[in-house]
Every structure is written in C-alpha cells, then in structure tokens.
Amino acid sequence: MENQNQDSRNRINIEIGLEVEIVQKHHQRSGELTLGTVKIILTKSPNHSHGIKVQLESGEVGRVKNIII
C-alpha cells in the first residue's frame, strides 16, 4: 500500500469504493487511523480543512487522512 499524493481535503479526490485511512472523532487526539473502503461521502462542501468526512463499508465514520493505492 502506498499513500497517494492526492489531497484528502478536496472532495473531488474522494470516490465511493476508494480505499482510505480515516481518523474517527474519538481517535483525534491519538491520531489512530482506521483502514477501509468508502461507502458514503458525508461532506457536502468541495473541501474541508480537516479532511472529507466519509462512512466506510464497515459503518465507521471519520475524516479521510490518507488515500491508499
């Protein structure tokens, strides 16, 4: 797995089915990342300074920190 150079703060770079690492709200202090596949894109604006919020196929919700290829 490799971190893609695309900016995870721009909605245009996030697609359903994409493999990403997110940080969940309760893990923001520790920075613990969760790996998964995007099921739903929750952020409506074209960009967000803390990352685009998504729901993974596992049901977990968080902001995208890394896009995996």
PDB file of N, H, CA, C and O in Angstrom:
ATOM      1  N   MET A   1       0.849  -1.191   0.000  1.00  0.00           N
ATOM      2  CA  MET A   1       0.000   0.000   0.000  1.00  0.00           C
ATOM      3  C   MET A   1       0.880   1.235   0.000  1.00  0.00           C
ATOM      4  O   MET A   1       1.932   1.291   0.636  1.00  0.00           O
ATOM      5  N   GLU A   2       0.410   2.198  -0.727  1.00  0.00           N
ATOM      6  H   GLU A   2      -0.445   2.152  -1.243  1.00  0.00           H
ATOM      7  CA  GLU A   2       1.175   3.414  -0.875  1.00  0.00           C
ATOM      8  C   GLU A   2       0.256   4.612  -0.692  1.00  0.00           C
ATOM      9  O   GLU A   2      -0.895   4.585  -1.129  1.00  0.00           O
ATOM     10  N   ASN A   3       0.752   5.655  -0.054  1.00  0.00           N
ATOM     11  H   ASN A   3       1.686   5.677   0.301  1.00  0.00           H
ATOM     12  CA  ASN A   3      -0.021   6.873   0.131  1.00  0.00           C
ATOM     13  C   ASN A   3      -0.034   7.648  -1.179  1.00  0.00           C
ATOM     14  O   ASN A   3       1.018   7.983  -1.724  1.00  0.00           O
ATOM     15  N   GLN A   4      -1.213   7.926  -1.671  1.00  0.00           N
ATOM     16  H   GLN A   4      -2.067   7.654  -1.228  1.00  0.00           H
ATOM     17  CA  GLN A   4      -1.358   8.654  -2.922  1.00  0.00           C
ATOM     18  C   GLN A   4      -1.135  10.145  -2.665  1.00  0.00           C
ATOM     19  O   GLN A   4      -1.407  10.629  -1.566  1.00  0.00           O
ATOM     20  N   ASN A   5      -0.650  10.867  -3.654  1.00  0.00           N
ATOM     21  H   ASN A   5      -0.429  10.474  -4.547  1.00  0.00           H
ATOM     22  CA  ASN A   5      -0.351  12.282  -3.496  1.00  0.00           C
ATOM     23  C   ASN A   5      -1.588  13.178  -3.519  1.00  0.00           C
ATOM     24  O   ASN A   5      -1.478  14.374  -3.249  1.00  0.00           O
ATOM     25  N   GLN A   6      -2.755  12.630  -3.832  1.00  0.00           N
ATOM     26  H   GLN A   6      -2.843  11.659  -4.051  1.00  0.00           H
ATOM     27  CA  GLN A   6      -3.952  13.455  -3.884  1.00  0.00           C
ATOM     28  C   GLN A   6      -4.295  13.992  -2.508  1.00  0.00           C
ATOM     29  O   GLN A   6      -4.090  13.323  -1.496  1.00  0.00           O
ATOM     30  N   ASP A   7      -4.815  15.196  -2.484  1.00  0.00           N
ATOM     31  H   ASP A   7      -4.981  15.740  -3.306  1.00  0.00           H
ATOM     32  CA  ASP A   7      -5.152  15.875  -1.238  1.00  0.00           C
ATOM     33  C   ASP A   7      -6.489  15.354  -0.703  1.00  0.00           C
ATOM     34  O   ASP A   7      -7.518  15.488  -1.365  1.00  0.00           O
ATOM     35  N   SER A   8      -6.471  14.766   0.486  1.00  0.00           N
ATOM     36  H   SER A   8      -5.635  14.658   1.023  1.00  0.00           H
ATOM     37  CA  SER A   8      -7.686  14.200   1.079  1.00  0.00           C
ATOM     38  C   SER A   8      -8.628  15.272   1.620  1.00  0.00           C
ATOM     39  O   SER A   8      -9.700  14.951   2.132  1.00  0.00           O
ATOM     40  N   ARG A   9      -8.239  16.537   1.513  1.00  0.00           N
ATOM     41  H   ARG A   9      -7.367  16.798   1.098  1.00  0.00           H
ATOM     42  CA  ARG A   9      -9.106  17.635   1.968  1.00  0.00           C
ATOM     43  C   ARG A   9     -10.027  18.128   0.857  1.00  0.00           C
ATOM     44  O   ARG A   9     -10.900  18.960   1.106  1.00  0.00           O
ATOM     45  N   ASN A  10      -9.846  17.629  -0.368  1.00  0.00           N
ATOM     46  H   ASN A  10      -9.137  16.953  -0.571  1.00  0.00           H
ATOM     47  CA  ASN A  10     -10.678  18.021  -1.504  1.00  0.00           C
ATOM     48  C   ASN A  10     -11.633  16.893  -1.867  1.00  0.00           C
ATOM     49  O   ASN A  10     -11.206  15.769  -2.129  1.00  0.00           O
ATOM     50  N   ARG A  11     -12.922  17.196  -1.881  1.00  0.00           N
ATOM     51  H   ARG A  11     -13.269  18.110  -1.668  1.00  0.00           H
ATOM     52  CA  ARG A  11     -13.962  16.185  -2.135  1.00  0.00           C
ATOM     53  C   ARG A  11     -13.797  15.525  -3.498  1.00  0.00           C
ATOM     54  O   ARG A  11     -14.127  14.351  -3.661  1.00  0.00           O
ATOM     55  N   ILE A  12     -13.297  16.257  -4.459  1.00  0.00           N
ATOM     56  H   ILE A  12     -13.029  17.211  -4.326  1.00  0.00           H
ATOM     57  CA  ILE A  12     -13.143  15.728  -5.815  1.00  0.00           C
ATOM     58  C   ILE A  12     -12.204  14.519  -5.856  1.00  0.00           C
ATOM     59  O   ILE A  12     -12.297  13.700  -6.770  1.00  0.00           O
ATOM     60  N   ASN A  13     -11.308  14.400  -4.887  1.00  0.00           N
ATOM     61  H   ASN A  13     -11.232  15.066  -4.145  1.00  0.00           H
ATOM     62  CA  ASN A  13     -10.343  13.296  -4.846  1.00  0.00           C
ATOM     63  C   ASN A  13     -10.874  12.046  -4.148  1.00  0.00           C
ATOM     64  O   ASN A  13     -10.219  11.004  -4.163  1.00  0.00           O
ATOM     65  N   ILE A  14     -12.060  12.142  -3.534  1.00  0.00           N
ATOM     66  H   ILE A  14     -12.593  12.988  -3.521  1.00  0.00           H
ATOM     67  CA  ILE A  14     -12.632  11.027  -2.783  1.00  0.00           C
ATOM     68  C   ILE A  14     -13.768  10.414  -3.597  1.00  0.00           C
ATOM     69  O   ILE A  14     -14.665  11.120  -4.057  1.00  0.00           O
ATOM     70  N   GLU A  15     -13.722   9.100  -3.769  1.00  0.00           N
ATOM     71  H   GLU A  15     -12.993   8.526  -3.395  1.00  0.00           H
ATOM     72  CA  GLU A  15     -14.756   8.395  -4.528  1.00  0.00           C
ATOM     73  C   GLU A  15     -15.255   7.198  -3.727  1.00  0.00           C
ATOM     74  O   GLU A  15     -14.528   6.639  -2.906  1.00  0.00           O
ATOM     75  N   ILE A  16     -16.498   6.814  -3.973  1.00  0.00           N
ATOM     76  H   ILE A  16     -17.089   7.268  -4.640  1.00  0.00           H
ATOM     77  CA  ILE A  16     -17.046   5.609  -3.369  1.00  0.00           C
ATOM     78  C   ILE A  16     -16.247   4.414  -3.891  1.00  0.00           C
ATOM     79  O   ILE A  16     -15.966   4.318  -5.086  1.00  0.00           O
ATOM     80  N   GLY A  17     -15.887   3.515  -2.989  1.00  0.00           N
ATOM     81  H   GLY A  17     -16.114   3.594  -2.018  1.00  0.00           H
ATOM     82  CA  GLY A  17     -15.104   2.342  -3.359  1.00  0.00           C
ATOM     83  C   GLY A  17     -13.608   2.524  -3.202  1.00  0.00           C
ATOM     84  O   GLY A  17     -12.844   1.572  -3.365  1.00  0.00           O
ATOM     85  N   LEU A  18     -13.180   3.745  -2.886  1.00  0.00           N
ATOM     86  H   LEU A  18     -13.800   4.518  -2.754  1.00  0.00           H
ATOM     87  CA  LEU A  18     -11.763   4.051  -2.703  1.00  0.00           C
ATOM     88  C   LEU A  18     -11.290   3.541  -1.347  1.00  0.00           C
ATOM     89  O   LEU A  18     -12.022   3.627  -0.361  1.00  0.00           O
ATOM     90  N   GLU A  19     -10.076   3.013  -1.292  1.00  0.00           N
ATOM     91  H   GLU A  19      -9.481   2.943  -2.093  1.00  0.00           H
ATOM     92  CA  GLU A  19      -9.505   2.565  -0.021  1.00  0.00           C
ATOM     93  C   GLU A  19      -8.798   3.749   0.626  1.00  0.00           C
ATOM     94  O   GLU A  19      -7.955   4.394   0.002  1.00  0.00           O
ATOM     95  N   VAL A  20      -9.148   4.033   1.886  1.00  0.00           N
ATOM     96  H   VAL A  20      -9.832   3.509   2.393  1.00  0.00           H
ATOM     97  CA  VAL A  20      -8.633   5.213   2.582  1.00  0.00           C
ATOM     98  C   VAL A  20      -8.312   4.871   4.031  1.00  0.00           C
ATOM     99  O   VAL A  20      -8.715   3.828   4.546  1.00  0.00           O
ATOM    100  N   GLU A  21      -7.575   5.776   4.675  1.00  0.00           N
ATOM    101  H   GLU A  21      -7.248   6.623   4.256  1.00  0.00           H
ATOM    102  CA  GLU A  21      -7.381   5.731   6.122  1.00  0.00           C
ATOM    103  C   GLU A  21      -8.097   6.946   6.692  1.00  0.00           C
ATOM    104  O   GLU A  21      -7.916   8.067   6.217  1.00  0.00           O
ATOM    105  N   ILE A  22      -8.921   6.708   7.726  1.00  0.00           N
ATOM    106  H   ILE A  22      -9.068   5.797   8.112  1.00  0.00           H
ATOM    107  CA  ILE A  22      -9.661   7.796   8.372  1.00  0.00           C
ATOM    108  C   ILE A  22      -9.254   7.897   9.827  1.00  0.00           C
ATOM    109  O   ILE A  22      -8.727   6.951  10.413  1.00  0.00           O
ATOM    110  N   VAL A  23      -9.510   9.074  10.402  1.00  0.00           N
ATOM    111  H   VAL A  23      -9.938   9.842   9.926  1.00  0.00           H
ATOM    112  CA  VAL A  23      -9.395   9.228  11.848  1.00  0.00           C
ATOM    113  C   VAL A  23     -10.813   9.475  12.361  1.00  0.00           C
ATOM    114  O   VAL A  23     -11.495  10.405  11.929  1.00  0.00           O
ATOM    115  N   GLN A  24     -11.239   8.620  13.293  1.00  0.00           N
ATOM    116  H   GLN A  24     -10.685   7.865  13.644  1.00  0.00           H
ATOM    117  CA  GLN A  24     -12.557   8.766  13.892  1.00  0.00           C
ATOM    118  C   GLN A  24     -12.515   9.853  14.963  1.00  0.00           C
ATOM    119  O   GLN A  24     -11.451  10.156  15.503  1.00  0.00           O
ATOM    120  N   LYS A  25     -13.657  10.430  15.265  1.00  0.00           N
ATOM    121  H   LYS A  25     -14.521  10.183  14.827  1.00  0.00           H
ATOM    122  CA  LYS A  25     -13.738  11.537  16.216  1.00  0.00           C
ATOM    123  C   LYS A  25     -13.064  11.195  17.552  1.00  0.00           C
ATOM    124  O   LYS A  25     -12.311  12.007  18.090  1.00  0.00           O
ATOM    125  N   HIS A  26     -13.331  10.006  18.084  1.00  0.00           N
ATOM    126  H   HIS A  26     -13.943   9.347  17.648  1.00  0.00           H
ATOM    127  CA  HIS A  26     -12.778   9.643  19.392  1.00  0.00           C
ATOM    128  C   HIS A  26     -11.293   9.264  19.318  1.00  0.00           C
ATOM    129  O   HIS A  26     -10.678   8.997  20.351  1.00  0.00           O
ATOM    130  N   HIS A  27     -10.717   9.238  18.129  1.00  0.00           N
ATOM    131  H   HIS A  27     -11.217   9.456  17.290  1.00  0.00           H
ATOM    132  CA  HIS A  27      -9.291   8.961  17.973  1.00  0.00           C
ATOM    133  C   HIS A  27      -8.498  10.192  17.520  1.00  0.00           C
ATOM    134  O   HIS A  27      -7.318  10.081  17.187  1.00  0.00           O
ATOM    135  N   GLN A  28      -9.137  11.351  17.506  1.00  0.00           N
ATOM    136  H   GLN A  28     -10.095  11.442  17.776  1.00  0.00           H
ATOM    137  CA  GLN A  28      -8.456  12.552  17.006  1.00  0.00           C
ATOM    138  C   GLN A  28      -7.222  12.895  17.834  1.00  0.00           C
ATOM    139  O   GLN A  28      -6.204  13.299  17.273  1.00  0.00           O
ATOM    140  N   ARG A  29      -7.288  12.746  19.127  1.00  0.00           N
ATOM    141  H   ARG A  29      -8.115  12.418  19.583  1.00  0.00           H
ATOM    142  CA  ARG A  29      -6.131  13.079  19.976  1.00  0.00           C
ATOM    143  C   ARG A  29      -4.966  12.134  19.750  1.00  0.00           C
ATOM    144  O   ARG A  29      -3.816  12.568  19.677  1.00  0.00           O
ATOM    145  N   SER A  30      -5.260  10.831  19.638  1.00  0.00           N
ATOM    146  H   SER A  30      -6.195  10.479  19.697  1.00  0.00           H
ATOM    147  CA  SER A  30      -4.191   9.842  19.456  1.00  0.00           C
ATOM    148  C   SER A  30      -3.740   9.773  18.007  1.00  0.00           C
ATOM    149  O   SER A  30      -2.612   9.367  17.726  1.00  0.00           O
ATOM    150  N   GLY A  31      -4.613  10.169  17.082  1.00  0.00           N
ATOM    151  H   GLY A  31      -5.529  10.500  17.311  1.00  0.00           H
ATOM    152  CA  GLY A  31      -4.271  10.105  15.664  1.00  0.00           C
ATOM    153  C   GLY A  31      -4.379   8.708  15.087  1.00  0.00           C
ATOM    154  O   GLY A  31      -3.912   8.459  13.976  1.00  0.00           O
ATOM    155  N   GLU A  32      -4.996   7.780  15.838  1.00  0.00           N
ATOM    156  H   GLU A  32      -5.375   7.982  16.741  1.00  0.00           H
ATOM    157  CA  GLU A  32      -5.140   6.396  15.367  1.00  0.00           C
ATOM    158  C   GLU A  32      -5.968   6.361  14.086  1.00  0.00           C
ATOM    159  O   GLU A  32      -7.052   6.939  14.016  1.00  0.00           O
ATOM    160  N   LEU A  33      -5.436   5.671  13.071  1.00  0.00           N
ATOM    161  H   LEU A  33      -4.555   5.201  13.128  1.00  0.00           H
ATOM    162  CA  LEU A  33      -6.094   5.604  11.773  1.00  0.00           C
ATOM    163  C   LEU A  33      -6.806   4.270  11.595  1.00  0.00           C
ATOM    164  O   LEU A  33      -6.379   3.241  12.118  1.00  0.00           O
ATOM    165  N   THR A  34      -7.905   4.314  10.843  1.00  0.00           N
ATOM    166  H   THR A  34      -8.252   5.150  10.418  1.00  0.00           H
ATOM    167  CA  THR A  34      -8.690   3.127  10.524  1.00  0.00           C
ATOM    168  C   THR A  34      -8.716   2.966   9.013  1.00  0.00           C
ATOM    169  O   THR A  34      -9.066   3.901   8.294  1.00  0.00           O
ATOM    170  N   LEU A  35      -8.348   1.786   8.528  1.00  0.00           N
ATOM    171  H   LEU A  35      -8.063   1.026   9.112  1.00  0.00           H
ATOM    172  CA  LEU A  35      -8.313   1.493   7.103  1.00  0.00           C
ATOM    173  C   LEU A  35      -9.661   0.939   6.667  1.00  0.00           C
ATOM    174  O   LEU A  35     -10.257   0.119   7.365  1.00  0.00           O
ATOM    175  N   GLY A  36     -10.143   1.392   5.502  1.00  0.00           N
ATOM    176  H   GLY A  36      -9.658   2.058   4.935  1.00  0.00           H
ATOM    177  CA  GLY A  36     -11.406   0.861   4.998  1.00  0.00           C
ATOM    178  C   GLY A  36     -11.729   1.401   3.625  1.00  0.00           C
ATOM    179  O   GLY A  36     -10.963   2.163   3.035  1.00  0.00           O
ATOM    180  N   THR A  37     -12.895   0.986   3.125  1.00  0.00           N
ATOM    181  H   THR A  37     -13.517   0.367   3.604  1.00  0.00           H
ATOM    182  CA  THR A  37     -13.370   1.369   1.802  1.00  0.00           C
ATOM    183  C   THR A  37     -14.541   2.333   1.945  1.00  0.00           C
ATOM    184  O   THR A  37     -15.453   2.091   2.734  1.00  0.00           O
ATOM    185  N   VAL A  38     -14.518   3.425   1.184  1.00  0.00           N
ATOM    186  H   VAL A  38     -13.776   3.622   0.542  1.00  0.00           H
ATOM    187  CA  VAL A  38     -15.556   4.457   1.266  1.00  0.00           C
ATOM    188  C   VAL A  38     -16.897   3.913   0.777  1.00  0.00           C
ATOM    189  O   VAL A  38     -17.002   3.382  -0.329  1.00  0.00           O
ATOM    190  N   LYS A  39     -17.921   4.056   1.623  1.00  0.00           N
ATOM    191  H   LYS A  39     -17.836   4.488   2.521  1.00  0.00           H
ATOM    192  CA  LYS A  39     -19.283   3.661   1.270  1.00  0.00           C
ATOM    193  C   LYS A  39     -20.112   4.900   0.928  1.00  0.00           C
ATOM    194  O   LYS A  39     -20.850   4.916  -0.058  1.00  0.00           O
ATOM    195  N   ILE A  40     -19.977   5.948   1.767  1.00  0.00           N
ATOM    196  H   ILE A  40     -19.378   5.935   2.567  1.00  0.00           H
ATOM    197  CA  ILE A  40     -20.752   7.183   1.584  1.00  0.00           C
ATOM    198  C   ILE A  40     -19.834   8.372   1.849  1.00  0.00           C
ATOM    199  O   ILE A  40     -19.045   8.353   2.794  1.00  0.00           O
ATOM    200  N   ILE A  41     -19.938   9.405   1.014  1.00  0.00           N
ATOM    201  H   ILE A  41     -20.579   9.420   0.247  1.00  0.00           H
ATOM    202  CA  ILE A  41     -19.223  10.664   1.257  1.00  0.00           C
ATOM    203  C   ILE A  41     -20.194  11.584   1.973  1.00  0.00           C
ATOM    204  O   ILE A  41     -21.246  11.926   1.433  1.00  0.00           O
ATOM    205  N   LEU A  42     -19.843  11.988   3.200  1.00  0.00           N
ATOM    206  H   LEU A  42     -18.988  11.709   3.639  1.00  0.00           H
ATOM    207  CA  LEU A  42     -20.759  12.769   4.034  1.00  0.00           C
ATOM    208  C   LEU A  42     -20.560  14.273   3.913  1.00  0.00           C
ATOM    209  O   LEU A  42     -21.515  15.027   4.100  1.00  0.00           O
ATOM    210  N   THR A  43     -19.357  14.730   3.610  1.00  0.00           N
ATOM    211  H   THR A  43     -18.582  14.118   3.458  1.00  0.00           H
ATOM    212  CA  THR A  43     -19.093  16.168   3.471  1.00  0.00           C
ATOM    213  C   THR A  43     -19.687  16.645   2.153  1.00  0.00           C
ATOM    214  O   THR A  43     -19.427  16.062   1.101  1.00  0.00           O
ATOM    215  N   LYS A  44     -20.482  17.706   2.215  1.00  0.00           N
ATOM    216  H   LYS A  44     -20.693  18.179   3.070  1.00  0.00           H
ATOM    217  CA  LYS A  44     -21.127  18.246   1.011  1.00  0.00           C
ATOM    218  C   LYS A  44     -20.294  19.337   0.340  1.00  0.00           C
ATOM    219  O   LYS A  44     -20.380  19.521  -0.874  1.00  0.00           O
ATOM    220  N   SER A  45     -19.487  20.062   1.124  1.00  0.00           N
ATOM    221  H   SER A  45     -19.417  19.912   2.110  1.00  0.00           H
ATOM    222  CA  SER A  45     -18.698  21.155   0.558  1.00  0.00           C
ATOM    223  C   SER A  45     -17.551  20.590  -0.287  1.00  0.00           C
ATOM    224  O   SER A  45     -17.153  19.444  -0.080  1.00  0.00           O
ATOM    225  N   PRO A  46     -17.013  21.367  -1.234  1.00  0.00           N
ATOM    226  CA  PRO A  46     -15.952  20.869  -2.119  1.00  0.00           C
ATOM    227  C   PRO A  46     -14.632  20.595  -1.405  1.00  0.00           C
ATOM    228  O   PRO A  46     -13.805  19.837  -1.913  1.00  0.00           O
ATOM    229  N   ASN A  47     -14.422  21.204  -0.226  1.00  0.00           N
ATOM    230  H   ASN A  47     -15.094  21.819   0.186  1.00  0.00           H
ATOM    231  CA  ASN A  47     -13.200  20.920   0.535  1.00  0.00           C
ATOM    232  C   ASN A  47     -13.454  21.173   2.016  1.00  0.00           C
ATOM    233  O   ASN A  47     -14.403  21.857   2.399  1.00  0.00           O
ATOM    234  N   HIS A  48     -12.573  20.600   2.840  1.00  0.00           N
ATOM    235  H   HIS A  48     -11.801  20.044   2.530  1.00  0.00           H
ATOM    236  CA  HIS A  48     -12.666  20.781   4.291  1.00  0.00           C
ATOM    237  C   HIS A  48     -11.254  20.727   4.853  1.00  0.00           C
ATOM    238  O   HIS A  48     -10.480  19.833   4.510  1.00  0.00           O
ATOM    239  N   SER A  49     -10.923  21.668   5.704  1.00  0.00           N
ATOM    240  H   SER A  49     -11.552  22.394   5.983  1.00  0.00           H
ATOM    241  CA  SER A  49      -9.548  21.799   6.199  1.00  0.00           C
ATOM    242  C   SER A  49      -9.064  20.603   7.023  1.00  0.00           C
ATOM    243  O   SER A  49      -7.859  20.372   7.119  1.00  0.00           O
ATOM    244  N   HIS A  50      -9.987  19.843   7.619  1.00  0.00           N
ATOM    245  H   HIS A  50     -10.966  20.031   7.541  1.00  0.00           H
ATOM    246  CA  HIS A  50      -9.591  18.693   8.437  1.00  0.00           C
ATOM    247  C   HIS A  50      -9.758  17.360   7.710  1.00  0.00           C
ATOM    248  O   HIS A  50      -9.497  16.304   8.287  1.00  0.00           O
ATOM    249  N   GLY A  51     -10.186  17.400   6.464  1.00  0.00           N
ATOM    250  H   GLY A  51     -10.399  18.258   5.996  1.00  0.00           H
ATOM    251  CA  GLY A  51     -10.404  16.178   5.691  1.00  0.00           C
ATOM    252  C   GLY A  51     -11.873  15.958   5.411  1.00  0.00           C
ATOM    253  O   GLY A  51     -12.737  16.420   6.155  1.00  0.00           O
ATOM    254  N   ILE A  52     -12.146  15.251   4.338  1.00  0.00           N
ATOM    255  H   ILE A  52     -11.444  14.875   3.733  1.00  0.00           H
ATOM    256  CA  ILE A  52     -13.524  14.954   3.930  1.00  0.00           C
ATOM    257  C   ILE A  52     -14.073  13.844   4.826  1.00  0.00           C
ATOM    258  O   ILE A  52     -13.417  12.824   5.035  1.00  0.00           O
ATOM    259  N   LYS A  53     -15.290  14.051   5.354  1.00  0.00           N
ATOM    260  H   LYS A  53     -15.824  14.880   5.184  1.00  0.00           H
ATOM    261  CA  LYS A  53     -15.903  13.054   6.233  1.00  0.00           C
ATOM    262  C   LYS A  53     -16.594  11.998   5.380  1.00  0.00           C
ATOM    263  O   LYS A  53     -17.347  12.314   4.458  1.00  0.00           O
ATOM    264  N   VAL A  54     -16.318  10.728   5.710  1.00  0.00           N
ATOM    265  H   VAL A  54     -15.706  10.472   6.458  1.00  0.00           H
ATOM    266  CA  VAL A  54     -16.897   9.604   4.981  1.00  0.00           C
ATOM    267  C   VAL A  54     -17.381   8.535   5.948  1.00  0.00           C
ATOM    268  O   VAL A  54     -17.003   8.510   7.119  1.00  0.00           O
ATOM    269  N   GLN A  55     -18.225   7.655   5.428  1.00  0.00           N
ATOM    270  H   GLN A  55     -18.532   7.675   4.477  1.00  0.00           H
ATOM    271  CA  GLN A  55     -18.593   6.439   6.146  1.00  0.00           C
ATOM    272  C   GLN A  55     -17.980   5.280   5.381  1.00  0.00           C
ATOM    273  O   GLN A  55     -18.108   5.190   4.160  1.00  0.00           O
ATOM    274  N   LEU A  56     -17.315   4.396   6.107  1.00  0.00           N
ATOM    275  H   LEU A  56     -17.211   4.469   7.099  1.00  0.00           H
ATOM    276  CA  LEU A  56     -16.703   3.222   5.498  1.00  0.00           C
ATOM    277  C   LEU A  56     -17.747   2.108   5.360  1.00  0.00           C
ATOM    278  O   LEU A  56     -18.811   2.165   5.978  1.00  0.00           O
ATOM    279  N   GLU A  57     -17.435   1.104   4.551  1.00  0.00           N
ATOM    280  H   GLU A  57     -16.571   1.058   4.049  1.00  0.00           H
ATOM    281  CA  GLU A  57     -18.339  -0.039   4.398  1.00  0.00           C
ATOM    282  C   GLU A  57     -18.568  -0.746   5.720  1.00  0.00           C
ATOM    283  O   GLU A  57     -19.592  -1.404   5.906  1.00  0.00           O
ATOM    284  N   SER A  58     -17.608  -0.615   6.652  1.00  0.00           N
ATOM    285  H   SER A  58     -16.777  -0.081   6.502  1.00  0.00           H
ATOM    286  CA  SER A  58     -17.738  -1.221   7.981  1.00  0.00           C
ATOM    287  C   SER A  58     -18.687  -0.430   8.887  1.00  0.00           C
ATOM    288  O   SER A  58     -19.047  -0.899   9.966  1.00  0.00           O
ATOM    289  N   GLY A  59     -19.093   0.773   8.449  1.00  0.00           N
ATOM    290  H   GLY A  59     -18.800   1.154   7.572  1.00  0.00           H
ATOM    291  CA  GLY A  59     -20.002   1.601   9.233  1.00  0.00           C
ATOM    292  C   GLY A  59     -19.308   2.697  10.020  1.00  0.00           C
ATOM    293  O   GLY A  59     -19.967   3.596  10.542  1.00  0.00           O
ATOM    294  N   GLU A  60     -17.986   2.635  10.112  1.00  0.00           N
ATOM    295  H   GLU A  60     -17.450   1.905   9.688  1.00  0.00           H
ATOM    296  CA  GLU A  60     -17.242   3.652  10.863  1.00  0.00           C
ATOM    297  C   GLU A  60     -17.239   4.971  10.089  1.00  0.00           C
ATOM    298  O   GLU A  60     -17.193   4.986   8.859  1.00  0.00           O
ATOM    299  N   VAL A  61     -17.290   6.077  10.836  1.00  0.00           N
ATOM    300  H   VAL A  61     -17.328   6.065  11.836  1.00  0.00           H
ATOM    301  CA  VAL A  61     -17.324   7.417  10.247  1.00  0.00           C
ATOM    302  C   VAL A  61     -16.103   8.191  10.719  1.00  0.00           C
ATOM    303  O   VAL A  61     -15.730   8.127  11.891  1.00  0.00           O
ATOM    304  N   GLY A  62     -15.486   8.921   9.803  1.00  0.00           N
ATOM    305  H   GLY A  62     -15.789   8.973   8.852  1.00  0.00           H
ATOM    306  CA  GLY A  62     -14.340   9.743  10.172  1.00  0.00           C
ATOM    307  C   GLY A  62     -13.886  10.581   8.994  1.00  0.00           C
ATOM    308  O   GLY A  62     -14.472  10.544   7.913  1.00  0.00           O
ATOM    309  N   ARG A  63     -12.835  11.333   9.229  1.00  0.00           N
ATOM    310  H   ARG A  63     -12.358  11.363  10.108  1.00  0.00           H
ATOM    311  CA  ARG A  63     -12.287  12.208   8.186  1.00  0.00           C
ATOM    312  C   ARG A  63     -11.094  11.535   7.516  1.00  0.00           C
ATOM    313  O   ARG A  63     -10.233  10.961   8.182  1.00  0.00           O
ATOM    314  N   VAL A  64     -11.059  11.616   6.188  1.00  0.00           N
ATOM    315  H   VAL A  64     -11.759  12.083   5.647  1.00  0.00           H
ATOM    316  CA  VAL A  64     -10.007  10.967   5.406  1.00  0.00           C
ATOM    317  C   VAL A  64      -8.672  11.666   5.666  1.00  0.00           C
ATOM    318  O   VAL A  64      -8.560  12.885   5.542  1.00  0.00           O
ATOM    319  N   LYS A  65      -7.671  10.875   6.028  1.00  0.00           N
ATOM    320  H   LYS A  65      -7.763   9.884   6.129  1.00  0.00           H
ATOM    321  CA  LYS A  65      -6.311  11.381   6.233  1.00  0.00           C
ATOM    322  C   LYS A  65      -5.385  10.929   5.117  1.00  0.00           C
ATOM    323  O   LYS A  65      -4.487  11.674   4.725  1.00  0.00           O
ATOM    324  N   ASN A  66      -5.587   9.716   4.593  1.00  0.00           N
ATOM    325  H   ASN A  66      -6.317   9.111   4.911  1.00  0.00           H
ATOM    326  CA  ASN A  66      -4.738   9.183   3.529  1.00  0.00           C
ATOM    327  C   ASN A  66      -5.581   8.436   2.520  1.00  0.00           C
ATOM    328  O   ASN A  66      -6.543   7.755   2.875  1.00  0.00           O
ATOM    329  N   ILE A  67      -5.211   8.571   1.253  1.00  0.00           N
ATOM    330  H   ILE A  67      -4.429   9.124   0.964  1.00  0.00           H
ATOM    331  CA  ILE A  67      -5.819   7.810   0.176  1.00  0.00           C
ATOM    332  C   ILE A  67      -4.827   6.713  -0.194  1.00  0.00           C
ATOM    333  O   ILE A  67      -3.650   6.990  -0.424  1.00  0.00           O
ATOM    334  N   ILE A  68      -5.297   5.472  -0.250  1.00  0.00           N
ATOM    335  H   ILE A  68      -6.253   5.246  -0.063  1.00  0.00           H
ATOM    336  CA  ILE A  68      -4.414   4.322  -0.481  1.00  0.00           C
ATOM    337  C   ILE A  68      -4.581   3.818  -1.924  1.00  0.00           C
ATOM    338  O   ILE A  68      -5.690   3.727  -2.450  1.00  0.00           O
ATOM    339  N   ILE A  69      -3.429   3.495  -2.541  1.00  0.00           N
ATOM    340  H   ILE A  69      -2.528   3.570  -2.113  1.00  0.00           H
ATOM    341  CA  ILE A  69      -3.488   2.863  -3.870  1.00  0.00           C
ATOM    342  C   ILE A  69      -2.791   1.516  -3.838  1.00  0.00           C
ATOM    343  O   ILE A  69      -2.732   0.828  -4.857  1.00  0.00           O
TER     344      ILE A  69
END
